[in-house]
Amino acid sequence: MPSTILIKHLQRSLTFVCAILISFIISKAFVIEPEHFPTISIVSSVMAVSFICYGNRALVGIISGLFLHYYFAGKEIGVTLLFSLILPSLPYVFALLFNTISKRFNDYPISKKIGLYFIIFCCCFPISNSLLLLWVRFIGDQIAPSMDFLSYSVLGSFLTQSLISPVLIFAVSQFNEKSLKEYKTLDRDMRNSSDNDKSYKIWLLTCTLLMLIAVTQPDPLLLNSLCFFLLVLIIVGFGKHGFIRPLIMAAVVILMMVFDSVTRVNLSQNIDANFYGLFVVLSVITALAYLLASHNIKNYELTQKQILNERIDPYTGLYNITQLKDDLSHIRTSVLIYLDITPTLTTVSDIGHAGRSHLIQQLSLYLSARDQGMSNFYRPPFNTGLLSFIPLSHDIKDELKYLARYLKKFQFFWEGSSITLVDPTLHCAKISNDNDIEMAVSILCEQPPLVSVSTNWVDVQPTPIYKICKLSFIQGVFKNNHFELHCQPYLNLSDKTAKSHSFEVLLRIKSETGEQIPPAEFFPLINQFSLETKLDSWVVKNTFKMLDLMVDDWGKIEKCAINLTAKSLGLPSLAHSIILSANKHNIPLSRICFEITESSALQNEQQAIDTLNILREAGSKIALDDFGTGYASFAYLRTLPLDVLKIDGSFIKELPTNETDRLIVSSIATIAKEMKLETVAEFVETQEHVEILEPLGITYGQGYGIAKPRPLADYLAELKNSEYETLKAS
């Protein structure tokens, strides 16, 4: 173990030695030969970055690298040792100062940390470093440095620490994922906030092309003009396109300009005023760029802080759904989790709003402490519970099982007492970043409380109904007449030779894509928005209209069954409007049978009885649908004026194998016969069903074994042009 640690230290020290030696080689490209001074000191930058990132661990390697360079450069051993110890001292002290202050102000915004770096390394360090170099040069060469040397030293050191050192810091951070994570995240978020990938690509391409053009220019005036234009373009990109990429590009452009100027000075062996002026201008531009970048970052941070405050629930401290959408936008696939705590709150309803908030807070802290990918928690709108997400993985089911077990250990402490969660269920859904997150959350939150179910997987893929507002959808169906009339024929089991036909009118909806939406999806919306009476009116009116248009011989029709809801039967005007519509379309009401859905309670029973009596007196028949499953099956037999009983399909489905169902159906058939009522058996799926029902005295059979639902217009056209035997065979 000690030998491994020693090898690791030696490898690290060797890396720093190589970095120092390479930086001396690169720095030669920026040395002013008349002054024997590097305008851009890559060595100084490497030392500063090494001490900032690695602290004391870099000291041995840096000193060793300096010693080797000066020793092989022909310096005396004493001078070599002096240079090797003195030169790293200032970067080390300033790096130590910067790291100490940064740790103390760790929670400060990044804009202030950048300001701190600018003050310490871009302002104070260049002056201190220049004074140290003056002294070292005087000690080494015994020559008093000129004021020009001092000026170039300060400006060169300023440019070095302003541009080269930050670029090297970000380069070093690429080898450590956690290093400078907040800076990288801020850079990414600033680029993403502009939400214009095209403009970023154009900006990047333009800058790259201009740099390539500038590099090939032999004319210094043209090169500097292109570079100054480039700097303006790059500075404009600060903030809008992040700050790391603009910083790197600005460093490259300024190095190009300095290298070109140093090359021309060395060729002419003359330092003119233009050279010094260029350094001053570049330093001013760099300082302004820092100010602009800090200002943009500060504004972005303030905006994000304000947005964050708006996205946090003040009572529970949880994020809202908008923050959830932002967080999920960066993840390709994940599992959205909703924990409904309604069952728990129902049992402790006296804890009040404060207690509910504390429960949510304690629960989120408890889950956060688990540290298994659930870092943030969100408050769903209009629901009591917690939302979170975890990345999708191959062992996601095992992870959710562990999470469910972990939840069972949770204790909610309130006013000296503690309780566990009541029936906690994790409602989970697989989602991708292109899903409609609001819709997915809505579907998850609509899940009913489940007993003894720890994990409930939910399909949140939107059906055609969920693609738009529910109310808007169903209103649009009425407005645009998207309903379609279908029917399902009966089979007369009591008289196989009957020439007339019976059928039930059904309803379907076509979505905008042309797909048919099943009743199970749109009927709940009809009930939810109290549109039952409007729907019944539409069905009666359009059925009568189609019958008038397509039926020439009413002798072929024995019974056309139309459903009426309990709410419609409570309207005093219903019977009158039906009779009026029948007269208008020449419909013999003796051929119409109105079905009452027995699974819904009659809201105004006396009015319903009056309405049914009027319709019956007008010639209609009345059927009680879903008999045997509703609120008051046998009570309705006593009170309602009925002609037909429709036996619920739940008693018919398993008739061939279930003796109990057979006894129930036989009993209903006997009661109906005694009351002189006809019977219809639903869910007749096979010929075996037919063979069982016939001896029991059931009048009609209805189901897929008899005939599948079909468009009413097609059936009436077929009925108009065909004989009974043809229809029966179909």
Secondary structure, DSSP 4 states (H G I P E B T S, - for coil): -HHHHHHHHHHHHHHHHHHHHHHHHHHGGGEETTTTEESS-HHHHHHHHHHHHHGGGGHHHHHHHHHHHHHHTT--HHHHHHHHHHTTHHHHHHHHHHHHHHHHTTTS-HHHHHHHHIIIIIIIHHHHHHHHHHHHHHHHH--PPPHHHHHHHHHHHHHIIIIIHHHHHHHHHTT-TTTTHHHHHHHHHHHHHH--HHHHHHHHHHHHHHHHHHHT---HHHHHHHHHHHHHHHHHHTBTTBSHHHHHHHHHHHHHHHHHHHHHHHHHT---HHHHHHHHHHHHHHHHHHHHHHHHHHHHHHHHHHHHHHTB-TTT--B-HHHHHHHHTT-SEEEEEEEE-HHHHHHTGGGHHHHHHHHHHHHHHHHHHH-SS----B--TTS-EEEEEEE--TTHHHHHHHHHHHHHT--EEETTEEEPPSS--EEEEEEETTS-HHHHHHHHHTPPP-SS-SEEE---PPPGGGGS-HHHHHHHHHHHT-EEEEEEE-EESS-TT--SEEEEEEEEEE-TTSPEEPHHHHHHHHHHTT-HHHHHHHHHHHHHHHHHHH-S-GGGEEEEEEEE-HHHHT-TTHHHHHHHHHHHTT--GGGEEEEEETTS--SSHHHHHHHHHHHHHTT-EEEEEEETSSS-HHHHHHHS--SEEEE-GGGTTTTTT-HHHHHHHHHHHHHHHHTT-EEEE----SHHHHHHHHHHT--EE-STTT---EEHHHHHHHHHHS-HHHHHH-
